[in-house]
Each structure stands twice: as C-alpha cells, then as structure tokens.
Amino acid sequence: MRRRRFRSPSWTASLTWKSAVFLTAMCCTLAALLGFLVHTAVTRQVVEQAREKTLSKLEAVTDAYEAGEPLPPGSGVDPPGLPGSLRALAAGGERGTLVADAPHPRHGRPGPAMWAAGPADGRALAAWTDYGHSARTIAGLDRAIIGSSLLAIAATLLAGLFAVGRVTRRLHQSARVARRISAGDLDARVADPRTARPVRAQDEVAIVAGALDTMASTLQRKLQAEQRFTADVAHELRTPLTGLTAATELLPPGRPTELVRDRVRAMRALTEDLLEISRLDARTEQVDLAVHDLGPVAERVVRASGAPTEVRLGRAARVETDRRRLERVIGNLVANAHRHGAPPVVLEADGPVVSVRDHGPGFPAYLLEGGPQRFRTEGAGKGHGLGLTIALGQAEVIGARLEFAEAPDGGALARLTLPEYVAFDDGDGDGNPGGDRGQDGGDDPDGSTRGSPHGS
C-alpha cells in the first residue's frame, strides 16, 4: 500500500509566510546570540565581584586564625557544608572559590553562597558570603533579556510583515492585471506610481510592473492591427465575391460550373467567418437576451442542419440567452461533429446543458489542452479551425461555458452549459415562469419570452 506523502498547506508557499518564518528565525537567532553574550559578560562580572569579596574575607579569617582570635561569622575550619572539591583543594595546600549552598550567617537558613577555602594546618579554613543577591541579579537580567528579545522579535516581525505586505500587495496587483490581460482585457494596466516618473528610482516590483504594462501595450497594438487587417480583408473580399457569385449563375450547366460555385460558396462562408471572428475579437457584440425553451431550439438547429443527428431530450429547461448566437454555437458543434467525427452523432439536451458527441477519433490533443485554434485542424476532415473558434467566442458572449473532452467510450464530446432561467414568483403570476407573457405579445414559436428576463 502506497503511503500518502504529507503536503503542506498552500498558504505556506506565500511570500508573506516565508518572510515571516525567515524574520522570526533571524530575530530569534540574533536575540539568542546577544542574550548569551550579555548573560555571560554580566555573570562573569558578578561572580568576579563575589569572588574578590569572599577572598578578602578569607584573608581576614586567616589572620584571625593565625593570631588565635575567634573566627568571625561565616567562616570556620572544616565547616559543615563545605563542598568536597573545595575541601580537597585546600587540603592540597591551594586556595579556591566555589558557588554552593551554605547556611546564612544571620538566620542560618541555607542559600546560595560564594565559598573560599585555603590550607590551615592540614585542614581547610573556609569563609563564605551571601550570593543570593548576585543570583537574583543574574536571574532578573535573564528575564529582562528574554522579555526584551520577545518584544524586539514581535516589533521586528510586525515591521517586516508590513514592509513585505506592501511588496506582496503590489505583486498581487501585477498578477491580477496579468490574469485580466490573459482573459482578453487588453486595456488593463498596473499603473504603478513609481513608474510614472522615469527619473525616480524604481525597485524590482516597479520594474516588473512597468515591463508588464509595456508588454500589454505592445500586445494590444499588435492584436488591434491584426484585427483591423482581418476585418479589412474580409470586407474587401465581399465585393468581388458578390460579383463572382453573380457571374457563376451565368455559367452553363455542368460539372465545372458546380465546382466553381462550390468553391465560391466556400470562399464566401470563410469570409463571413472571418468577419464574425473580427467582431468577436473587437468585443463589440451586443446580445439580445430572452428566455427560451432549450429543447425546441436544439431540435430546430438539428433539422436546419439537414445532417442525420440523433436528438435526446432530458429534463426540460428554460435558459436566458441570445437565440441567434445559441443556434450558431449548436450548429457549429453539430457541423464539426459530422465533418471531423464519425456517426452516429448524438445531441443531448438535459437541463441547461447541451452535449454534442460523435464516435470518431476524438478531439486533437492540442485542442483539449489549449482550446480551438484558428486555421489549425488535424485528421482527414477539411476545415479551417474557425467553426469551434466561433462557437467558443459566441458562447463567451452569451455567458455560457463550452468545454471539450473525450467521451468515456470514445469519440469527441462538446458540452455547452447555459445560464438557466429561474423565475421568481411575485404572487401575481400564479407560478407562471414566463410572467405576463400574453400582455407583451413577445412569445416566439419555440416558447421564448421577451421583456423582463427575470419576470420582474
């Protein structure tokens, strides 16, 4: 059984999170290093002061011992509680100091003390001083170091996150503009204020934003030039094609005449497709929304195509759309299935979804990955790649979603999902989803309803 690898949450990949972790780690490391250095320096100074004080007391105790005088409090010969290591050092004829517990000279309760011991007739003469105040001083210093370190880490982290947040917000703005451009909004710009004045110093984010704006402007100019060129060519071709069409009617009947007329019709259809694509690229299309029964619209498109197509109607649904554009999309899908696929071709309308599938080799890999491309087709069928391109563009205009996939049992599957019409009962129509249809006189033969699209 394969073990699942642990995957960290997606938010841990953000620049803000990484910056917070980095700043926290650096602040903790710096605080620990500075705290260690301060603690070591202060502790050494406090211990040295206590050691000098205790050694001075040991000198006085030694003089009193040699003079036969009583030893002062906090001293003695082999006193109880003297650390064994210090006792052994004094017995060896040397002096030493050590911090250990000892009874307080006044109240006798044990507490931290600085011991000092030296040799005295083969025994250990020792003196000790209270080390509690020094220990409390070091402990207070440690607490101050920890508190100040935490405060400094929090302040540095907040300041760092604020600075990083400003950078990430600008990066997110650039990313949003890039997504808008990729979606077709060529007028989108970052317009970073740091790029407004060329003499002003720019950081890396401003440089990226400026490069993105420059790229968008260049791309917009090139695409607009291509769109104008396509539209101009298509318009210029219409006049000679119209004359050519009239001229073919004067040709004598025969096989050559039929071939010429067929090619002229193909050129005329291609010219109309180019004009339609140029209008879609210019995003100047206006939709004529109305409510329609989807099933009858799909059936009428199949009948008009004249191709043998099986129609399957599932759940009835009403959609709010532009009927002419919807018929164009469905017609292109059916024609593409017959041209590039294999029978049987099946159109299924179930709810607000229309599916067209064939039993041929399926869609090419490039189409499934990046969508239809103009003047690119694969397989034995003829075409210019414009039918599916127009279908996809018209679907976007009417607010529908067109998806291309492989059918589970083979063949190409195109699925068109439309916005389903939802009627709101205002209490006057007795649940009639079309509202007051008879008063407007806008009913179409397929059951469409014009006027207010939401029955309001």
C-alpha beads as a LAMMPS data file, in Angstrom:
LAMMPS data file: protein, C-alpha beads

456 atoms
455 bonds

1 atom types
1 bond types

-500.0 500.0 xlo xhi
-500.0 500.0 ylo yhi
-500.0 500.0 zlo zhi

Masses

1 110.0

Atoms # bond

1 1 1 0.000 0.000 0.000
2 1 1 1.440 3.302 -1.036
3 1 1 1.803 5.814 1.733
4 1 1 0.464 9.263 1.143
5 1 1 3.082 11.971 1.246
6 1 1 2.442 14.847 3.573
7 1 1 1.653 18.048 1.712
8 1 1 1.999 21.361 3.462
9 1 1 -0.934 23.799 3.231
10 1 1 -0.960 26.065 0.200
11 1 1 -0.720 29.237 2.310
12 1 1 2.766 28.194 3.473
13 1 1 4.031 28.842 -0.074
14 1 1 3.205 32.552 0.082
15 1 1 5.961 35.137 0.233
16 1 1 4.432 36.645 3.379
17 1 1 4.619 33.321 5.223
18 1 1 8.183 32.655 4.097
19 1 1 9.222 36.176 5.073
20 1 1 7.593 35.781 8.499
21 1 1 9.414 32.498 9.105
22 1 1 12.714 33.976 7.939
23 1 1 12.353 37.117 10.055
24 1 1 11.324 35.108 13.108
25 1 1 14.249 32.720 12.715
26 1 1 16.740 35.551 12.237
27 1 1 15.359 37.559 15.159
28 1 1 15.424 34.513 17.447
29 1 1 18.992 33.702 16.422
30 1 1 20.143 37.278 16.948
31 1 1 18.321 37.580 20.266
32 1 1 19.774 34.287 21.499
33 1 1 23.303 35.328 20.498
34 1 1 23.067 38.781 22.087
35 1 1 21.380 37.368 25.192
36 1 1 24.119 34.759 25.587
37 1 1 26.857 37.359 25.245
38 1 1 25.215 39.772 27.729
39 1 1 24.429 36.969 30.194
40 1 1 28.000 35.673 30.029
41 1 1 29.577 39.117 30.467
42 1 1 27.350 40.166 33.373
43 1 1 27.590 36.786 35.106
44 1 1 31.379 36.874 34.854
45 1 1 31.446 40.373 36.347
46 1 1 29.095 39.467 39.229
47 1 1 30.994 36.266 40.009
48 1 1 34.324 38.121 39.995
49 1 1 32.976 40.709 42.428
50 1 1 31.653 37.996 44.751
51 1 1 34.904 36.041 44.485
52 1 1 37.046 39.094 45.350
53 1 1 34.793 39.879 48.292
54 1 1 34.980 36.299 49.623
55 1 1 38.749 36.058 49.122
56 1 1 39.180 39.319 51.038
57 1 1 37.101 37.842 53.855
58 1 1 39.234 34.686 53.758
59 1 1 42.366 36.846 54.194
60 1 1 40.845 38.400 57.318
61 1 1 39.763 34.974 58.624
62 1 1 43.289 33.621 58.024
63 1 1 44.830 36.500 60.008
64 1 1 42.401 35.894 62.867
65 1 1 43.155 32.130 62.782
66 1 1 46.913 32.697 62.861
67 1 1 46.548 35.227 65.729
68 1 1 44.444 32.784 67.715
69 1 1 41.459 35.089 67.685
70 1 1 37.865 33.931 67.356
71 1 1 36.786 33.450 63.784
72 1 1 34.079 35.854 62.508
73 1 1 30.623 34.607 61.484
74 1 1 30.528 32.969 58.064
75 1 1 33.851 31.172 58.491
76 1 1 35.357 28.143 60.141
77 1 1 37.790 25.263 59.978
78 1 1 36.334 22.329 58.058
79 1 1 32.856 23.828 58.458
80 1 1 29.873 21.608 57.675
81 1 1 28.552 22.106 54.150
82 1 1 31.953 22.861 52.655
83 1 1 31.975 21.357 49.134
84 1 1 34.166 18.295 48.912
85 1 1 36.113 19.526 45.884
86 1 1 36.973 22.736 47.665
87 1 1 37.938 20.810 50.829
88 1 1 40.278 18.596 48.806
89 1 1 41.818 21.648 47.126
90 1 1 42.536 23.307 50.493
91 1 1 43.940 20.096 51.916
92 1 1 46.350 20.069 49.000
93 1 1 47.716 23.477 50.024
94 1 1 45.891 25.620 47.496
95 1 1 43.160 28.230 47.611
96 1 1 39.934 28.198 45.625
97 1 1 36.404 29.521 45.367
98 1 1 33.107 27.857 44.508
99 1 1 29.420 28.776 44.439
100 1 1 27.331 26.365 46.519
101 1 1 24.682 26.363 49.229
102 1 1 25.730 27.410 52.739
103 1 1 23.917 28.430 55.947
104 1 1 23.217 32.149 56.182
105 1 1 25.482 33.857 58.734
106 1 1 22.484 35.510 60.446
107 1 1 19.361 33.331 60.205
108 1 1 21.146 30.056 59.455
109 1 1 18.865 29.048 56.573
110 1 1 20.778 27.570 53.637
111 1 1 21.068 29.612 50.482
112 1 1 23.448 30.294 47.603
113 1 1 26.869 31.423 48.802
114 1 1 30.345 32.034 47.450
115 1 1 32.822 29.753 49.240
116 1 1 36.545 30.452 49.598
117 1 1 38.903 27.954 51.282
118 1 1 42.616 27.706 51.974
119 1 1 45.046 25.424 53.898
120 1 1 45.257 25.647 57.708
121 1 1 47.443 23.062 59.485
122 1 1 46.423 20.295 57.140
123 1 1 42.820 21.275 57.322
124 1 1 40.588 23.604 55.331
125 1 1 39.996 27.124 56.559
126 1 1 36.861 28.414 54.788
127 1 1 34.809 31.584 54.563
128 1 1 31.608 32.221 52.687
129 1 1 29.497 35.241 51.720
130 1 1 25.883 35.522 50.675
131 1 1 25.438 35.004 46.919
132 1 1 21.645 35.307 46.851
133 1 1 21.625 38.950 45.782
134 1 1 24.017 38.218 42.930
135 1 1 21.958 35.191 41.853
136 1 1 18.790 37.299 41.872
137 1 1 20.562 39.965 39.830
138 1 1 21.559 37.385 37.179
139 1 1 18.056 35.857 37.154
140 1 1 16.499 39.314 36.739
141 1 1 18.901 40.041 33.904
142 1 1 17.915 36.782 32.178
143 1 1 14.238 37.657 32.463
144 1 1 14.907 41.121 31.084
145 1 1 16.859 39.653 28.182
146 1 1 14.050 37.195 27.358
147 1 1 11.340 39.874 27.637
148 1 1 13.226 42.418 25.559
149 1 1 14.071 39.745 22.987
150 1 1 10.410 38.750 22.626
151 1 1 9.399 42.403 22.344
152 1 1 12.099 43.054 19.747
153 1 1 11.093 39.932 17.787
154 1 1 7.432 40.988 17.771
155 1 1 8.262 44.566 16.746
156 1 1 10.660 43.420 14.032
157 1 1 8.183 40.834 12.769
158 1 1 5.350 43.360 12.566
159 1 1 7.541 45.922 10.808
160 1 1 8.862 43.269 8.439
161 1 1 5.390 41.936 7.644
162 1 1 4.175 45.469 6.990
163 1 1 7.051 46.094 4.582
164 1 1 6.660 42.686 2.923
165 1 1 2.880 43.159 2.787
166 1 1 3.303 46.334 0.740
167 1 1 5.515 44.443 -1.707
168 1 1 3.197 41.432 -1.933
169 1 1 0.173 43.667 -2.485
170 1 1 1.930 45.236 -5.458
171 1 1 2.871 41.789 -6.733
172 1 1 -0.736 40.602 -6.369
173 1 1 -1.875 43.687 -8.265
174 1 1 0.501 42.828 -11.095
175 1 1 -0.743 39.228 -11.066
176 1 1 -4.384 40.360 -11.219
177 1 1 -3.623 42.617 -14.168
178 1 1 -1.773 39.784 -15.920
179 1 1 -4.791 37.498 -15.441
180 1 1 -7.106 40.197 -16.828
181 1 1 -4.872 40.576 -19.867
182 1 1 -4.813 36.800 -20.431
183 1 1 -8.627 36.827 -20.172
184 1 1 -8.802 39.371 -23.004
185 1 1 -8.892 42.719 -21.185
186 1 1 -6.094 44.399 -23.116
187 1 1 -6.823 47.775 -21.510
188 1 1 -5.769 46.518 -18.068
189 1 1 -2.632 48.167 -16.662
190 1 1 -0.802 48.032 -13.345
191 1 1 -0.027 51.776 -13.437
192 1 1 2.441 51.614 -10.558
193 1 1 3.018 55.207 -9.338
194 1 1 6.759 54.531 -9.148
195 1 1 6.848 54.110 -12.932
196 1 1 5.122 57.433 -13.651
197 1 1 8.366 59.398 -13.384
198 1 1 11.309 57.846 -15.250
199 1 1 13.842 59.821 -13.192
200 1 1 12.534 58.322 -9.959
201 1 1 14.405 55.346 -8.551
202 1 1 12.433 52.132 -9.050
203 1 1 12.520 48.920 -7.091
204 1 1 12.244 45.447 -8.639
205 1 1 8.455 45.316 -8.312
206 1 1 8.077 48.631 -10.130
207 1 1 10.390 47.366 -12.882
208 1 1 8.223 44.237 -13.297
209 1 1 5.035 46.339 -13.313
210 1 1 6.466 48.688 -15.919
211 1 1 7.587 45.772 -18.093
212 1 1 4.103 44.215 -17.807
213 1 1 2.415 47.474 -18.831
214 1 1 4.796 47.855 -21.771
215 1 1 4.144 44.274 -22.860
216 1 1 0.374 44.788 -22.608
217 1 1 0.526 47.972 -24.689
218 1 1 2.642 46.313 -27.363
219 1 1 0.399 43.246 -27.421
220 1 1 -2.692 45.427 -27.660
221 1 1 -1.317 47.357 -30.607
222 1 1 -0.341 44.170 -32.447
223 1 1 -3.674 42.456 -31.824
224 1 1 -5.626 45.526 -32.846
225 1 1 -3.572 45.757 -36.039
226 1 1 -4.275 42.084 -36.766
227 1 1 -7.972 42.541 -36.051
228 1 1 -8.157 45.557 -38.350
229 1 1 -6.277 43.649 -41.034
230 1 1 -8.632 40.642 -40.782
231 1 1 -11.725 42.831 -40.849
232 1 1 -10.411 44.921 -43.770
233 1 1 -9.502 41.836 -45.792
234 1 1 -12.890 40.246 -45.154
235 1 1 -14.702 43.453 -46.113
236 1 1 -12.635 43.871 -49.246
237 1 1 -13.340 40.283 -50.280
238 1 1 -17.092 40.636 -50.002
239 1 1 -17.461 42.886 -53.063
240 1 1 -15.559 40.689 -55.561
241 1 1 -17.151 37.573 -54.075
242 1 1 -20.597 39.053 -54.614
243 1 1 -19.749 39.733 -58.250
244 1 1 -18.192 36.308 -58.580
245 1 1 -21.314 34.681 -57.187
246 1 1 -23.464 36.534 -59.725
247 1 1 -21.075 35.555 -62.508
248 1 1 -21.305 31.853 -61.641
249 1 1 -25.041 31.997 -62.263
250 1 1 -24.312 32.856 -65.888
251 1 1 -22.107 29.829 -66.468
252 1 1 -23.552 26.936 -68.487
253 1 1 -24.679 23.885 -66.521
254 1 1 -22.087 21.212 -65.994
255 1 1 -19.565 19.691 -63.652
256 1 1 -17.028 22.559 -63.955
257 1 1 -19.743 25.079 -63.119
258 1 1 -20.725 23.141 -59.996
259 1 1 -17.086 23.023 -58.865
260 1 1 -16.715 26.777 -59.330
261 1 1 -19.945 27.501 -57.473
262 1 1 -18.895 25.176 -54.626
263 1 1 -15.551 26.969 -54.239
264 1 1 -17.243 30.370 -54.354
265 1 1 -19.666 29.316 -51.610
266 1 1 -16.724 28.059 -49.539
267 1 1 -14.878 31.355 -50.006
268 1 1 -17.993 33.307 -49.104
269 1 1 -18.526 31.213 -45.931
270 1 1 -14.882 31.709 -44.974
271 1 1 -15.209 35.469 -45.481
272 1 1 -18.290 35.599 -43.267
273 1 1 -16.475 33.559 -40.598
274 1 1 -13.544 35.987 -40.699
275 1 1 -15.899 38.926 -40.266
276 1 1 -17.583 37.233 -37.330
277 1 1 -14.254 36.466 -35.678
278 1 1 -13.114 40.065 -36.151
279 1 1 -16.275 41.275 -34.405
280 1 1 -15.733 38.787 -31.576
281 1 1 -12.123 39.917 -31.189
282 1 1 -13.195 43.532 -31.050
283 1 1 -15.645 42.674 -28.236
284 1 1 -18.297 44.922 -29.721
285 1 1 -21.038 42.291 -29.892
286 1 1 -24.382 43.145 -28.278
287 1 1 -26.572 40.313 -27.027
288 1 1 -30.352 40.177 -27.363
289 1 1 -31.382 38.277 -24.253
290 1 1 -34.674 36.458 -23.976
291 1 1 -35.980 33.344 -22.229
292 1 1 -36.188 30.238 -24.420
293 1 1 -37.022 26.560 -24.023
294 1 1 -33.704 24.885 -24.761
295 1 1 -35.071 21.615 -26.185
296 1 1 -37.046 23.113 -29.111
297 1 1 -34.143 25.395 -30.031
298 1 1 -31.756 22.432 -30.221
299 1 1 -34.229 20.380 -32.281
300 1 1 -34.694 23.228 -34.773
301 1 1 -30.932 23.584 -35.226
302 1 1 -30.604 19.861 -35.973
303 1 1 -33.452 19.982 -38.501
304 1 1 -31.917 23.015 -40.215
305 1 1 -28.526 21.305 -40.480
306 1 1 -30.002 18.514 -42.609
307 1 1 -27.438 16.059 -41.193
308 1 1 -28.549 12.769 -39.632
309 1 1 -28.270 13.603 -35.933
310 1 1 -29.937 11.774 -33.057
311 1 1 -31.645 14.122 -30.571
312 1 1 -32.167 13.103 -26.966
313 1 1 -34.175 15.382 -24.709
314 1 1 -33.870 15.009 -20.961
315 1 1 -35.066 17.394 -18.289
316 1 1 -36.732 20.437 -19.826
317 1 1 -35.129 23.771 -19.004
318 1 1 -35.557 27.405 -19.881
319 1 1 -32.472 29.485 -20.497
320 1 1 -31.893 33.212 -20.723
321 1 1 -29.787 33.749 -23.809
322 1 1 -29.465 35.183 -27.315
323 1 1 -31.232 32.631 -29.528
324 1 1 -29.391 33.528 -32.738
325 1 1 -25.993 33.133 -31.117
326 1 1 -27.079 29.952 -29.325
327 1 1 -28.206 28.442 -32.626
328 1 1 -24.862 29.429 -34.143
329 1 1 -22.957 27.645 -31.371
330 1 1 -25.036 24.445 -31.531
331 1 1 -24.949 24.457 -35.339
332 1 1 -21.160 24.744 -35.392
333 1 1 -20.812 21.907 -32.890
334 1 1 -23.091 19.622 -34.918
335 1 1 -21.345 20.518 -38.190
336 1 1 -17.913 19.900 -36.628
337 1 1 -19.041 16.500 -35.318
338 1 1 -20.206 15.426 -38.783
339 1 1 -17.166 16.872 -40.546
340 1 1 -14.390 15.577 -38.316
341 1 1 -16.072 12.756 -36.374
342 1 1 -17.936 9.584 -37.266
343 1 1 -21.603 8.614 -36.972
344 1 1 -23.707 8.304 -35.021
345 1 1 -23.744 11.948 -33.912
346 1 1 -25.875 12.480 -30.806
347 1 1 -27.193 15.772 -29.453
348 1 1 -28.494 15.597 -25.883
349 1 1 -30.278 18.442 -24.081
350 1 1 -30.582 17.771 -20.360
351 1 1 -31.480 20.757 -18.234
352 1 1 -29.379 23.801 -19.197
353 1 1 -26.665 21.578 -20.741
354 1 1 -26.384 20.670 -24.423
355 1 1 -23.936 17.899 -25.330
356 1 1 -22.845 17.001 -28.844
357 1 1 -20.790 13.864 -29.325
358 1 1 -19.644 11.671 -32.161
359 1 1 -17.936 8.285 -32.393
360 1 1 -14.838 9.303 -34.288
361 1 1 -11.184 9.599 -33.193
362 1 1 -11.949 12.417 -30.754
363 1 1 -10.551 15.901 -30.388
364 1 1 -6.831 16.502 -31.027
365 1 1 -4.581 16.784 -28.007
366 1 1 -3.772 20.457 -28.651
367 1 1 -7.481 21.335 -28.619
368 1 1 -8.113 19.573 -25.308
369 1 1 -5.158 21.375 -23.723
370 1 1 -5.474 24.918 -25.096
371 1 1 -8.815 25.125 -26.881
372 1 1 -9.532 25.520 -30.605
373 1 1 -7.034 27.387 -32.748
374 1 1 -7.695 29.250 -35.968
375 1 1 -6.564 27.651 -39.203
376 1 1 -5.402 24.522 -37.459
377 1 1 -7.090 21.158 -37.816
378 1 1 -5.940 17.573 -37.649
379 1 1 -7.279 14.433 -39.197
380 1 1 -8.690 13.611 -42.600
381 1 1 -11.533 16.184 -42.461
382 1 1 -11.284 19.547 -44.176
383 1 1 -11.662 22.796 -42.312
384 1 1 -10.015 25.984 -41.140
385 1 1 -10.457 25.629 -37.374
386 1 1 -12.864 28.558 -37.393
387 1 1 -16.101 26.732 -36.526
388 1 1 -15.121 25.777 -32.975
389 1 1 -13.326 29.114 -32.524
390 1 1 -16.534 30.973 -33.388
391 1 1 -18.574 28.625 -31.174
392 1 1 -16.282 29.300 -28.232
393 1 1 -16.370 33.064 -28.815
394 1 1 -20.161 33.191 -29.134
395 1 1 -20.538 31.045 -26.021
396 1 1 -18.488 33.582 -24.064
397 1 1 -20.646 36.416 -25.429
398 1 1 -23.883 34.816 -24.163
399 1 1 -22.321 33.883 -20.822
400 1 1 -22.228 30.121 -21.479
401 1 1 -19.398 27.671 -20.813
402 1 1 -18.190 25.467 -23.680
403 1 1 -15.990 22.504 -22.777
404 1 1 -14.266 19.952 -24.980
405 1 1 -13.495 16.449 -23.764
406 1 1 -13.197 12.810 -24.752
407 1 1 -16.304 10.650 -24.404
408 1 1 -15.919 7.767 -21.924
409 1 1 -16.417 5.135 -24.652
410 1 1 -14.541 7.023 -27.370
411 1 1 -15.285 9.957 -29.604
412 1 1 -15.381 13.721 -29.175
413 1 1 -17.696 15.346 -26.637
414 1 1 -18.559 19.056 -26.598
415 1 1 -20.600 20.260 -23.619
416 1 1 -22.344 23.665 -23.589
417 1 1 -23.643 24.871 -20.207
418 1 1 -26.055 27.811 -20.314
419 1 1 -27.337 30.066 -17.526
420 1 1 -30.662 28.546 -16.525
421 1 1 -33.611 30.890 -16.169
422 1 1 -35.063 30.994 -12.655
423 1 1 -38.464 32.643 -12.300
424 1 1 -39.309 34.448 -9.066
425 1 1 -42.982 34.177 -8.131
426 1 1 -44.168 37.673 -7.166
427 1 1 -47.631 36.408 -6.234
428 1 1 -49.337 37.764 -9.396
429 1 1 -48.418 35.159 -11.980
430 1 1 -49.664 32.023 -10.186
431 1 1 -46.250 30.421 -10.598
432 1 1 -46.040 31.075 -14.350
433 1 1 -42.289 31.221 -15.062
434 1 1 -42.785 33.497 -18.018
435 1 1 -44.664 36.201 -16.162
436 1 1 -47.354 38.128 -18.096
437 1 1 -46.401 36.763 -21.484
438 1 1 -49.711 37.460 -23.163
439 1 1 -49.622 41.182 -22.395
440 1 1 -46.232 41.731 -24.004
441 1 1 -47.024 39.722 -27.112
442 1 1 -43.374 38.637 -27.205
443 1 1 -43.788 34.871 -27.351
444 1 1 -41.728 33.152 -30.023
445 1 1 -42.703 29.864 -31.652
446 1 1 -40.107 27.999 -29.593
447 1 1 -41.582 29.193 -26.320
448 1 1 -39.312 32.174 -25.785
449 1 1 -40.370 35.094 -23.641
450 1 1 -39.175 38.614 -24.262
451 1 1 -39.410 41.575 -21.991
452 1 1 -38.092 41.427 -18.456
453 1 1 -35.758 38.395 -18.257
454 1 1 -36.490 37.755 -14.614
455 1 1 -40.224 38.286 -14.612
456 1 1 -39.907 41.450 -12.577

Bonds

1 1 1 2
2 1 2 3
3 1 3 4
4 1 4 5
5 1 5 6
6 1 6 7
7 1 7 8
8 1 8 9
9 1 9 10
10 1 10 11
11 1 11 12
12 1 12 13
13 1 13 14
14 1 14 15
15 1 15 16
16 1 16 17
17 1 17 18
18 1 18 19
19 1 19 20
20 1 20 21
21 1 21 22
22 1 22 23
23 1 23 24
24 1 24 25
25 1 25 26
26 1 26 27
27 1 27 28
28 1 28 29
29 1 29 30
30 1 30 31
31 1 31 32
32 1 32 33
33 1 33 34
34 1 34 35
35 1 35 36
36 1 36 37
37 1 37 38
38 1 38 39
39 1 39 40
40 1 40 41
41 1 41 42
42 1 42 43
43 1 43 44
44 1 44 45
45 1 45 46
46 1 46 47
47 1 47 48
48 1 48 49
49 1 49 50
50 1 50 51
51 1 51 52
52 1 52 53
53 1 53 54
54 1 54 55
55 1 55 56
56 1 56 57
57 1 57 58
58 1 58 59
59 1 59 60
60 1 60 61
61 1 61 62
62 1 62 63
63 1 63 64
64 1 64 65
65 1 65 66
66 1 66 67
67 1 67 68
68 1 68 69
69 1 69 70
70 1 70 71
71 1 71 72
72 1 72 73
73 1 73 74
74 1 74 75
75 1 75 76
76 1 76 77
77 1 77 78
78 1 78 79
79 1 79 80
80 1 80 81
81 1 81 82
82 1 82 83
83 1 83 84
84 1 84 85
85 1 85 86
86 1 86 87
87 1 87 88
88 1 88 89
89 1 89 90
90 1 90 91
91 1 91 92
92 1 92 93
93 1 93 94
94 1 94 95
95 1 95 96
96 1 96 97
97 1 97 98
98 1 98 99
99 1 99 100
100 1 100 101
101 1 101 102
102 1 102 103
103 1 103 104
104 1 104 105
105 1 105 106
106 1 106 107
107 1 107 108
108 1 108 109
109 1 109 110
110 1 110 111
111 1 111 112
112 1 112 113
113 1 113 114
114 1 114 115
115 1 115 116
116 1 116 117
117 1 117 118
118 1 118 119
119 1 119 120
120 1 120 121
121 1 121 122
122 1 122 123
123 1 123 124
124 1 124 125
125 1 125 126
126 1 126 127
127 1 127 128
128 1 128 129
129 1 129 130
130 1 130 131
131 1 131 132
132 1 132 133
133 1 133 134
134 1 134 135
135 1 135 136
136 1 136 137
137 1 137 138
138 1 138 139
139 1 139 140
140 1 140 141
141 1 141 142
142 1 142 143
143 1 143 144
144 1 144 145
145 1 145 146
146 1 146 147
147 1 147 148
148 1 148 149
149 1 149 150
150 1 150 151
151 1 151 152
152 1 152 153
153 1 153 154
154 1 154 155
155 1 155 156
156 1 156 157
157 1 157 158
158 1 158 159
159 1 159 160
160 1 160 161
161 1 161 162
162 1 162 163
163 1 163 164
164 1 164 165
165 1 165 166
166 1 166 167
167 1 167 168
168 1 168 169
169 1 169 170
170 1 170 171
171 1 171 172
172 1 172 173
173 1 173 174
174 1 174 175
175 1 175 176
176 1 176 177
177 1 177 178
178 1 178 179
179 1 179 180
180 1 180 181
181 1 181 182
182 1 182 183
183 1 183 184
184 1 184 185
185 1 185 186
186 1 186 187
187 1 187 188
188 1 188 189
189 1 189 190
190 1 190 191
191 1 191 192
192 1 192 193
193 1 193 194
194 1 194 195
195 1 195 196
196 1 196 197
197 1 197 198
198 1 198 199
199 1 199 200
200 1 200 201
201 1 201 202
202 1 202 203
203 1 203 204
204 1 204 205
205 1 205 206
206 1 206 207
207 1 207 208
208 1 208 209
209 1 209 210
210 1 210 211
211 1 211 212
212 1 212 213
213 1 213 214
214 1 214 215
215 1 215 216
216 1 216 217
217 1 217 218
218 1 218 219
219 1 219 220
220 1 220 221
221 1 221 222
222 1 222 223
223 1 223 224
224 1 224 225
225 1 225 226
226 1 226 227
227 1 227 228
228 1 228 229
229 1 229 230
230 1 230 231
231 1 231 232
232 1 232 233
233 1 233 234
234 1 234 235
235 1 235 236
236 1 236 237
237 1 237 238
238 1 238 239
239 1 239 240
240 1 240 241
241 1 241 242
242 1 242 243
243 1 243 244
244 1 244 245
245 1 245 246
246 1 246 247
247 1 247 248
248 1 248 249
249 1 249 250
250 1 250 251
251 1 251 252
252 1 252 253
253 1 253 254
254 1 254 255
255 1 255 256
256 1 256 257
257 1 257 258
258 1 258 259
259 1 259 260
260 1 260 261
261 1 261 262
262 1 262 263
263 1 263 264
264 1 264 265
265 1 265 266
266 1 266 267
267 1 267 268
268 1 268 269
269 1 269 270
270 1 270 271
271 1 271 272
272 1 272 273
273 1 273 274
274 1 274 275
275 1 275 276
276 1 276 277
277 1 277 278
278 1 278 279
279 1 279 280
280 1 280 281
281 1 281 282
282 1 282 283
283 1 283 284
284 1 284 285
285 1 285 286
286 1 286 287
287 1 287 288
288 1 288 289
289 1 289 290
290 1 290 291
291 1 291 292
292 1 292 293
293 1 293 294
294 1 294 295
295 1 295 296
296 1 296 297
297 1 297 298
298 1 298 299
299 1 299 300
300 1 300 301
301 1 301 302
302 1 302 303
303 1 303 304
304 1 304 305
305 1 305 306
306 1 306 307
307 1 307 308
308 1 308 309
309 1 309 310
310 1 310 311
311 1 311 312
312 1 312 313
313 1 313 314
314 1 314 315
315 1 315 316
316 1 316 317
317 1 317 318
318 1 318 319
319 1 319 320
320 1 320 321
321 1 321 322
322 1 322 323
323 1 323 324
324 1 324 325
325 1 325 326
326 1 326 327
327 1 327 328
328 1 328 329
329 1 329 330
330 1 330 331
331 1 331 332
332 1 332 333
333 1 333 334
334 1 334 335
335 1 335 336
336 1 336 337
337 1 337 338
338 1 338 339
339 1 339 340
340 1 340 341
341 1 341 342
342 1 342 343
343 1 343 344
344 1 344 345
345 1 345 346
346 1 346 347
347 1 347 348
348 1 348 349
349 1 349 350
350 1 350 351
351 1 351 352
352 1 352 353
353 1 353 354
354 1 354 355
355 1 355 356
356 1 356 357
357 1 357 358
358 1 358 359
359 1 359 360
360 1 360 361
361 1 361 362
362 1 362 363
363 1 363 364
364 1 364 365
365 1 365 366
366 1 366 367
367 1 367 368
368 1 368 369
369 1 369 370
370 1 370 371
371 1 371 372
372 1 372 373
373 1 373 374
374 1 374 375
375 1 375 376
376 1 376 377
377 1 377 378
378 1 378 379
379 1 379 380
380 1 380 381
381 1 381 382
382 1 382 383
383 1 383 384
384 1 384 385
385 1 385 386
386 1 386 387
387 1 387 388
388 1 388 389
389 1 389 390
390 1 390 391
391 1 391 392
392 1 392 393
393 1 393 394
394 1 394 395
395 1 395 396
396 1 396 397
397 1 397 398
398 1 398 399
399 1 399 400
400 1 400 401
401 1 401 402
402 1 402 403
403 1 403 404
404 1 404 405
405 1 405 406
406 1 406 407
407 1 407 408
408 1 408 409
409 1 409 410
410 1 410 411
411 1 411 412
412 1 412 413
413 1 413 414
414 1 414 415
415 1 415 416
416 1 416 417
417 1 417 418
418 1 418 419
419 1 419 420
420 1 420 421
421 1 421 422
422 1 422 423
423 1 423 424
424 1 424 425
425 1 425 426
426 1 426 427
427 1 427 428
428 1 428 429
429 1 429 430
430 1 430 431
431 1 431 432
432 1 432 433
433 1 433 434
434 1 434 435
435 1 435 436
436 1 436 437
437 1 437 438
438 1 438 439
439 1 439 440
440 1 440 441
441 1 441 442
442 1 442 443
443 1 443 444
444 1 444 445
445 1 445 446
446 1 446 447
447 1 447 448
448 1 448 449
449 1 449 450
450 1 450 451
451 1 451 452
452 1 452 453
453 1 453 454
454 1 454 455
455 1 455 456
